[in-house]
């Protein structure tokens, strides 16, 4: 089959949707399909290329709103050329990543114009904007976007069960699930870092946070909680990432808290493999945090807020600690429990890893997408 995936942002931009798109594309190619990805243009990146994995990439010029987080395809010769290519190429199936980008609306309309079967995979579990007038306007736009795409695509899916449930808010009752998954191939071949590389002794507990350094991801909450813990075992917190709060977070370094900035993917995985605990006290509208899945795949214990699909892998205390009320006090207690209970920590790591291998792999998600694409195509006759 000839697949095309629209992803408003894509590698080398790093994020959950970007990695989801790349991992899914590679698995589809491994199954014998061809895959193209349509995304936003980036500085120093070609307009079109076929990468080393065989993925053909189209990068269209965009207005980059909200600090680059909300791209909008601009009128351009490249856009005209791509529309002509889409009409000529006769793709068998289209995957649209997320329901709210204007680029996703563009993709849905193209599919309708050229009778290309399509589905949307959504990655969020709440409205994207905050309160006030701006939040109300944002909510109205999201409802408009969902309605617009719903009329032009065949089905919606979420990257977690909670994502699929959230789509009911937009009148989408029959959404399925296409689980987010970790890159197990890369994880298997990455060697663990040494704790000493991060200033942590082998007999100390290494706690890791790896995410964008923005307030919604909970990094300030984690630092506050870590500074409050009272434990028998000595622990060190390593914070990896970059973002709006980097300077503030860097200024909060102590003997037991290190801020190492943005790391490459393999270095993050090596850090997870060296760590004892991964912590993500996020308040962000997560779909299914890739970092949680990666940590579980690296045999690292997970402490995380109950956001997105996290509770679908950390579904009980035997798999890790899920914080339902994401307060500094509850986070402090969770850290203390995980740091001082070695047997519990090891059991939770084992259980979460086994569960991940049973249900959250790209082979399973690619199989599901392939089967759903065939079903949709056949239903169209």
N, C-alpha and C positions, 0 to 999 in steps of 0.2 A: 504494500500500500504506500501511497505517496502522502505523507503527513506534512502539515505546516502548522507551526506554533507561533502565536502572537504573544510576546512578553514585553511589556512596556519598558522593562529594564532587563539587562542580560550581562553575562560576563564580558569584560573583567570587573564590572560592578559587582560587589559582593553582597548577597542577601539571600533570604530563604527562597523567594520566588525564582531568582536567577539560578540558584543551584538546583531547584526542583526541575526547572525547564531543561537544564543541561543534562542532569542525570536521566530524566525520562527520555530525552532525545537519544542519548547513547544506548539505552536499553532497547529502544525501538529499532535502531540501526542494527544492533546485535541480533535482533529477531528477523532481519532481512528486509526491513522497510527503509524508505528514504525519508529524511527529515530536513525541513528548512525552518529557520527561526527568523521572525521579523521583530525588530527591536529599535531602540533609539540610537541615533548617531552619537558617537563619543569622540573626543579629541584624540588624534593619533591612531584612530582605528579606521580600517578601510570601509567604504560604503558596502561592498559585498566581498565575501570570501567563503571558502570552504575550509573548515579547520581540520586539524589532524585526526579528529574522530569521524570525519565525513559529514559534519553538519554544515549545511549551507546557511550563511547568515546574511540577512539584509538589514542594514542600519539606515533608518530614514531620519532626515533632519527634524528636530523637535524644539519647541519652546520648553525650557526646563523650569517649570514652576515649583514652588515650595522647596527651594534649595535642591532642585533636581529630582525630587521624589514624585513629581506629577508631570511627566512629559506629555506634550501635545504635538502630534505630527503637523508640520508646517507645509503649506503649499510649496512645491519645489519640483524641479525636473526629476529628481529621484523618486518622488512620490508618484508622479505621472508614469514613469518608467516601470515602477513596481506594479501599479494597477494594471498596466498592459501585460506585464509578465503573469500576474495572477489570473487574468482572463484567458491567457494562452496556455498556461501550464496544466490546467485541469487537475487540481489537487483532489485526492480522494476524500481527505478528511482534515478538518481544522480544529485545533485546540486553542481556546482563548484563555489566557491567564488573567484571572480576576474580573469582576463584573463592573468596576467603577471607573476605570481609566477611559478617557475619551478615545485613546488608541484602541481600546477593546470595542467601543461602539463602531469605530471605523472597520475593524475586522469583521464584526457581525454583519454590517451592511454589505461588505464585499462578498461574504459567504451567501447572503440572500440574493444578491444581484446575479451571482454565477452558480447558484444552486449547489453549493458545496456543503455537505453535512458538517455540523459543528457541535461542539459542546464547550461549556465554560467550566473552568476549575477555579473555585474561589478560595481565598487564603485569609479571610478575616472573620471575626466573631462579634463585632460590634461596629457602630458607626465610627468613622475615621476622625471626625472633627470634634472639638470640645463643645462646651456650652455656649450660651449667648447667641447673638444674632449670627455670627459666623458659623456656629455649630448648626443652627436651624437651616441656614442656606445650604450648608454641606449635606445635611440629612435629606433635604428636598432634592438636591442633585443626585444623591445616591439612589433614591427611589425612582427618579426619572431614568437614570442609567440602567437600573435593573429591569424596568419595564420595557425600555427600548430594546435591550439585548434579548429579553425573553421572547419578544415577537420575531426575532431574527435568528434564533439558534434552536437546536433540538433538545438539549437538556443541560441542567446545571449539576455540578458536583462540588463537594468541599474536600479539602485536604485532611479533614477530620470529621468525625460524627458531629461534633459541636458546630463546625462550619456549616455542615448540611442543615442542622437545626436552625441556625441563624438565618439561612436563606428564606425560611418560612415568613420571616418578618417582612419580606418583599413580595409575598404572595406566591412563592415558589415552594410547592408542597412535596414534590417528588424527587428532591435532590438525592444523588447517590454520594458515595465516598471514593475518592482516589487518594489513598494515604500518602502523605509525605514520608520520606524514608532517608536514612543516612547513606552516604557513599561507602558501602562496605568494601568495595574493591580497593579504594584508596586507603581506607582504615587498616585493612589487613597488611598492606605493604609498608605502612609508616611505623618506624621504630619509636618507642617512647623516649621522651626527653629525660634527662637526669634531674631529679629534684634540686640538686645543687646548682643547676643552671639558673634556677629562679630563687636562689638564696634560702632554700628549704632543706633542712637535714633529713636524712632517710628515716629517722625515727619521729619526725614531726608530721602532722596531718596537713596536706596541701589542699586548700580549697580554691576553686577556680571560678571566675566569672568571665565569660567571653561573649560580648554583644556590643551593639552601638552604645556609645556613652551619651545617652539621653535620659532624661528624668524618668520617662515612661518605662524604661527597661529595668529600673529598680536599683541602679548601681549605688546611689546615695543612701538608699534604705539599707542595702547590704553592708556598706561601710559602717553605718551607725550601729547595726546589729553586731557586726564583728567586733567592734570596739567595746561592746557590752558583755561579750561572752565570758563565762567563768567555767573553765574546763580543767580536767586533770591532765589531759594531753595538750602539748603545745601545738598551735596551729598557725599557718601562714596563709594569707589571702593574696592571690595573684589576679590582677584585673587586666584583661586583654581587650583592646578595642580602641576605637577613635570616635569622635563625635563632638557635639556642641559643648559637652561638659568636660572635655579632656583636661583643660588647664585647671579647672576646679578640682577634679578628681586627682590629678597629679600632685596638687598642693596638699592633699590629704594623706600622702604616703607616710608610713611609720616604719618602725623596725619590723613589724609583722604584716604590713600591707605594701605590696609592690604594684606599680602601674607600668605595664610594659608596652603599651600602645597597640597599634594594629599589627596582627601577625598574619602571615600567609597561611592558607588552608592547612598544609602539611604540618606547619609549626603549631597550629591550634590543636590538631589531632594528636601530635606528639605530647603537647601539654596535657590534654585530657588523659592520655595513657599514663602519664606520670602522676596525675592527681588522684586523691582519695575521694573528693567530693566536688561535684559541679553544682553551682547555685544560680538560679535565675528567678529572682523575685519580681517578675515583670507585671506591670499594669497595662501593657500595650495590648491592642486588640489582635492577639496572635491567632494564626490559623492552626498551625502545629509547629512549635519551635523546632527548627532543625537542630539547634544546639542540644536540646534535650535528647533527641534521638542519637546524635553523635556521641554524647557522653555515655549513654547506655550501651552503645555499640563498643565503646572503648573500655567497658567494664569499670566505669566510674559511677559512684553513687549520685543520685539526683535528688536535690532539694529544689522545688520550684513552685511558683504560684499556680493556682488552678485556672490557667488560661488556655484557650484553644483546646487542642487535642492532648495536652499534657496528661490529663486524667485518664486518657485511653491507654496509656502505657504505665503510668504510675497510678494504677487503679485501686491500690490498697497499700497499707503500710509495709507489706512484705516486699514491695517493689521500690520503695523510696519514700520520701516525705513530700506530700502535696499540701500546700498551704492554702486553705480555703479562705481565710481572712488574712489578707496580705499586709500584716502590720509588722513594725519593727520588733515588737515584743514576741510575736509568734515566730518570726524568723530567727530571733535570738535563741529561743527554745529549740527550734529545729536544728540549728547549728550545734548547740550543746549536745543534743541527743546523738547526732551523727558522729561528732568528733570523739565522744567518750565511749561509744558502744561498738567496739571493733567487730564482734560476732554479728551483731545486727547489720552493720554496714556491709559486711561481706555477703551475708545472705541476701540482702536487698539487691546488691550488685548482680549476683548470680541469677536471681529471679527475673530482674528487668532485662538482662541480656538474653535469657532464654525466650522471654515473651517477644522481644523485638525480632529475634531470628525467626520466630514462627509467623509473625503477622506484618512486620513493617520492613519489607524489602522491595527494591525496585523491580525485581523479577515479577513479584506478585502484582505491583501496581501497573507495570507495562502489560502484563497478561490481561488485567482487568480493562485497561484502556482499549487494547486490541479487540477484546470480546465486545465491549460496548460500542466501539466504532462499527464493527460488522453488524451488530444488531440494529443500530440506527440506520445504516445504509440499506439493510434489507427491509426495514419497516417503511422506508421511503419508496421501495419498489423499484 
